[in-house]
Amino acid sequence: MTATGKPGVERVQTGIRIEKRLLKVLKALAEYRDLSLGDLIEGIALHALEGKAPFSAATLAQVRDLRRIYGLELRAADSHRLRERAGRAS
């Protein structure tokens, strides 16, 4: 624990590959919530690892709007079936 009573963490820089439209939605949501992208992803992951929903109903409504704006049609069921388009590796 830190002097403020909050848990201390050690963050590392990492490079991850992520679907382009999904990244746009996450970045926009982080901006909307006044968070860094890393903080948003940490929160989502920590909630998921405890089997908890990371977003309130109001935030989910915002996510629906962002998905529409950025054309993100992928769903959770698609997550294990995603494949790179031929010739599009970067």
N, C-alpha and C positions, 0 to 999 in steps of 0.2 A: 504494500500500500504506500501511496505517496503521502506527503504532508497534508494534502487536501482530503485524504481519506479515499481517494480513487485508486483503483488497481493500476499498478505500473505495468507498462508493456514495452516490449522491444520489437520495433517494426523493422522489416527488411524490404528492400526494393526488389520487385520481381517483374518479370516480363511474362505476360499471359496473352494468349490468342483468344479472341472472343468475337462472336458474330457481330458484324458491323452495326446493324439496326438495334440489336440488344444493347450495345455499348452506348449508342446515341440516347436511348431511353434512360439508361442508368445515369449517364452524365447529366441529362436534363432533370431527372428526379433529384439527383444530388444537389444541383444548383437550386432547384425549387425549395428543397429542405435546408438550404444553406449549410451543406456538408461537403467535405471532399469526397471524391469518388471512392477512395480507400475506406473512409469511415462508413460510407453507405454499404459497401460490400462486406466489411467486417460485421456490421449490424445484421445484415441479411443472413450471413453465414452463422453467426452465433445463435440467432433465433432458430434457424433451420436445424442446427445441431441439437437443439433442445425440443424439437418438434413443435415450435411455436410459430405463429404467423408473424412476419416482420412488419406488416403494414396495417394501419387502421382502415376503416371503410372509406374515410375521406381521402387517404393517400391512394387507396386502390382506385378510386374514381379518377384521380390525377393520372395514375399509371395508365388507365384505359385511354384517356385522352392522348397521352404521350405515345402509346402504342399505335394509335390511329394516325397521329401526326407523322411518325417516322416509319409507318408501314410495317410494323413488327407483327407478323401473323403467327410466328412460332409459338407453340404451347409447350407446357412441361412434358407432355407425352412425346414430343419431338426430340427431347434432349439426348437420348441414346441412339438416335438415328441420323444425326447431322453429319454431312459429308462435305468436304471442300468441293467447289466447282472445279472442273478440269481447267488447268492452266491459270488458276486464280490464287495459287499459294503465294504468300508474301512473307 
